[in-house]
Amino acid sequence: MEEKVFEILEDICEEDLRETPDVNIFEEGFMDSLGLVRFIVEVEEQLGIMELDKEVVNTPNKIIEFLNNRK
């Protein structure tokens, strides 16, 4: 799942975030509200997990932790 999250993020953010998994993707300008919507749709389609919000998905590590807990 971790690799899939990074692939989705890389596609949307146009940046490989594997080296900086604790970066705040909103504060650093990697993702905006439209990107968040795209990310949520991709996670739902590819991983079957819903109920994401900006507070939960502001860093790659938080996203992965949240999704792992949702399994």
Accessible surface in RSA format (square Angstrom, percent):
REM  Atomic radii and reference values for relative SASA: ProtOr
REM  Chains: A
REM  Algorithm: Lee & Richards
REM  Probe-radius: 1.40
REM  Slices: 20
REM RES _ NUM      All-atoms   Total-Side   Main-Chain    Non-polar    All polar
REM                ABS   REL    ABS   REL    ABS   REL    ABS   REL    ABS   REL
RES MET A   1    65.44  33.9  16.69  11.0  48.75 116.1  20.72  17.6  44.72  59.2
RES GLU A   2   100.09  57.5  96.65  73.1   3.43   8.2  23.96  46.3  76.12  62.2
RES GLU A   3    89.79  51.5  87.33  66.1   2.46   5.9  54.07 104.6  35.72  29.2
RES LYS A   4    74.06  36.1  71.60  43.9   2.46   5.9  36.10  32.5  37.96  40.4
RES VAL A   5     0.00   0.0   0.00   0.0   0.00   0.0   0.00   0.0   0.00   0.0
RES PHE A   6     9.37   4.7   8.45   5.2   0.91   2.4   8.45   5.1   0.91   2.6
RES GLU A   7    75.84  43.5  68.24  51.6   7.60  18.1  28.18  54.5  47.66  38.9
RES ILE A   8     6.54   3.7   2.33   1.7   4.21  10.2   6.51   4.7   0.03   0.1
RES LEU A   9     0.27   0.2   0.27   0.2   0.00   0.0   0.27   0.2   0.00   0.0
RES GLU A  10    67.97  39.0  65.51  49.6   2.46   5.9  16.77  32.4  51.20  41.8
RES ASP A  11    93.44  65.5  76.73  76.4  16.71  39.5  26.35  62.0  67.09  66.9
RES ILE A  12    15.85   9.0   2.12   1.6  13.73  33.1   2.12   1.5  13.73  37.3
RES CYS A  13    13.32  10.1   0.00   0.0  13.32  31.3   0.72   1.8  12.60  13.6
RES GLU A  14   151.44  86.9 120.44  91.1  31.00  73.8  42.91  83.0 108.54  88.6
RES GLU A  15    81.08  46.5  75.49  57.1   5.58  13.3   9.49  18.4  71.58  58.4
RES ASP A  16    70.61  49.5  54.44  54.2  16.16  38.2  23.09  54.3  47.52  47.4
RES LEU A  17     2.56   1.4   1.10   0.8   1.45   3.6   1.10   0.8   1.45   3.9
RES ARG A  18    76.01  31.9  59.47  30.3  16.54  39.4  43.43  59.3  32.58  19.7
RES GLU A  19   157.81  90.6 131.82  99.7  25.99  61.9  55.20 106.8 102.61  83.8
RES THR A  20    71.12  50.6  65.64  66.5   5.48  13.1  65.13  87.5   5.99   9.1
RES PRO A  21    37.66  27.4  37.66  34.3   0.00   0.0  37.66  31.1   0.00   0.0
RES ASP A  22   102.83  72.0  85.71  85.3  17.11  40.5  35.61  83.8  67.21  67.0
RES VAL A  23    30.93  20.4  20.88  18.9  10.05  24.2  29.06  25.2   1.87   5.1
RES ASN A  24    31.67  21.8  27.78  26.8   3.89   9.4  11.79  28.4  19.88  19.2
RES ILE A  25     0.28   0.2   0.28   0.2   0.00   0.0   0.28   0.2   0.00   0.0
RES PHE A  26    30.42  15.2  14.47   9.0  15.94  41.5  14.88   9.0  15.54  44.5
RES GLU A  27   143.26  82.2 105.45  79.8  37.81  90.0  43.39  83.9  99.86  81.5
RES GLU A  28   109.36  62.8  82.18  62.2  27.18  64.7  10.09  19.5  99.26  81.0
RES GLY A  29    63.29  78.1   0.00   N/A  63.29  78.1  30.97  85.0  32.33  72.4
RES PHE A  30    58.93  29.5  46.50  28.8  12.43  32.3  48.90  29.6  10.03  28.7
RES MET A  31    10.54   5.5   0.43   0.3  10.11  24.1   5.77   4.9   4.77   6.3
RES ASP A  32    91.99  64.4  83.95  83.6   8.03  19.0  42.52 100.1  49.47  49.3
RES SER A  33    89.14  75.3  80.16 107.0   8.99  20.7  49.14 104.6  40.00  56.0
RES LEU A  34   123.95  69.0 120.77  86.4   3.18   8.0 123.68  86.9   0.27   0.7
RES GLY A  35     6.46   8.0   0.00   N/A   6.46   8.0   6.01  16.5   0.44   1.0
RES LEU A  36    22.74  12.7  22.74  16.3   0.00   0.0  22.74  16.0   0.00   0.0
RES VAL A  37    85.02  55.9  84.37  76.4   0.64   1.5  85.00  73.9   0.02   0.1
RES ARG A  38   106.35  44.7 102.43  52.2   3.92   9.3  40.55  55.4  65.80  39.9
RES PHE A  39     0.27   0.1   0.27   0.2   0.00   0.0   0.27   0.2   0.00   0.0
RES ILE A  40    36.56  20.8  36.56  27.2   0.00   0.0  36.56  26.3   0.00   0.0
RES VAL A  41    64.98  42.8  64.80  58.7   0.18   0.4  64.96  56.4   0.03   0.1
RES GLU A  42    50.00  28.7  50.00  37.8   0.00   0.0   7.53  14.6  42.47  34.7
RES VAL A  43     0.00   0.0   0.00   0.0   0.00   0.0   0.00   0.0   0.00   0.0
RES GLU A  44    59.73  34.3  49.75  37.6   9.99  23.8   8.66  16.7  51.07  41.7
RES GLU A  45   127.76  73.3  90.99  68.8  36.77  87.5  42.08  81.4  85.68  70.0
RES GLN A  46    81.93  45.8  49.53  36.2  32.39  77.1  28.73  61.2  53.19  40.3
RES LEU A  47    45.24  25.2  18.72  13.4  26.53  66.7  25.54  17.9  19.70  53.0
RES GLY A  48    61.49  75.8   0.00   N/A  61.49  75.8  30.66  84.1  30.83  69.0
RES ILE A  49    19.31  11.0  16.50  12.3   2.81   6.8  19.31  13.9   0.00   0.0
RES MET A  50   121.45  62.9 117.13  77.5   4.32  10.3  85.45  72.6  36.00  47.7
RES GLU A  51   125.44  72.0  99.23  75.1  26.21  62.4  49.67  96.1  75.77  61.9
RES LEU A  52    15.53   8.7   0.00   0.0  15.53  39.1   0.26   0.2  15.28  41.1
RES ASP A  53    72.42  50.7  69.69  69.4   2.73   6.4  36.19  85.2  36.23  36.1
RES LYS A  54   104.64  51.1 101.43  62.2   3.22   7.7  49.16  44.2  55.49  59.1
RES GLU A  55   135.52  77.8 124.46  94.2  11.06  26.3  56.25 108.8  79.27  64.7
RES VAL A  56    39.39  25.9  34.49  31.2   4.90  11.8  39.17  34.0   0.22   0.6
RES VAL A  57     0.21   0.1   0.21   0.2   0.00   0.0   0.21   0.2   0.00   0.0
RES ASN A  58    25.39  17.5  25.39  24.5   0.00   0.0   3.31   8.0  22.08  21.3
RES THR A  59    12.82   9.1  12.82  13.0   0.00   0.0  11.82  15.9   1.01   1.5
RES PRO A  60     0.00   0.0   0.00   0.0   0.00   0.0   0.00   0.0   0.00   0.0
RES ASN A  61    59.46  41.0  55.87  54.0   3.59   8.6  18.88  45.4  40.59  39.2
RES LYS A  62    99.52  48.5  96.57  59.3   2.94   7.0  60.39  54.4  39.13  41.7
RES ILE A  63     0.06   0.0   0.06   0.0   0.00   0.0   0.06   0.0   0.00   0.0
RES ILE A  64    15.55   8.8  15.55  11.6   0.00   0.0  15.55  11.2   0.00   0.0
RES GLU A  65   109.50  62.9 104.22  78.8   5.28  12.6  36.26  70.1  73.24  59.8
RES PHE A  66    43.92  22.0  39.65  24.6   4.27  11.1  43.58  26.4   0.34   1.0
RES LEU A  67     0.00   0.0   0.00   0.0   0.00   0.0   0.00   0.0   0.00   0.0
RES ASN A  68    70.82  48.8  57.95  56.0  12.87  31.0  20.76  50.0  50.06  48.4
RES ASN A  69   114.82  79.2  82.70  79.9  32.12  77.3  28.37  68.3  86.45  83.6
RES ARG A  70   109.69  46.1  81.13  41.4  28.56  68.0  13.15  18.0  96.54  58.5
RES LYS A  71   171.84  83.8 104.89  64.4  66.95 159.4  91.74  82.6  80.10  85.3
END  Absolute sums over single chains surface
CHAIN  1 A     4362.7       3520.6        842.0       2027.1       2335.5
END  Absolute sums over all chains
TOTAL          4362.7       3520.6        842.0       2027.1       2335.5
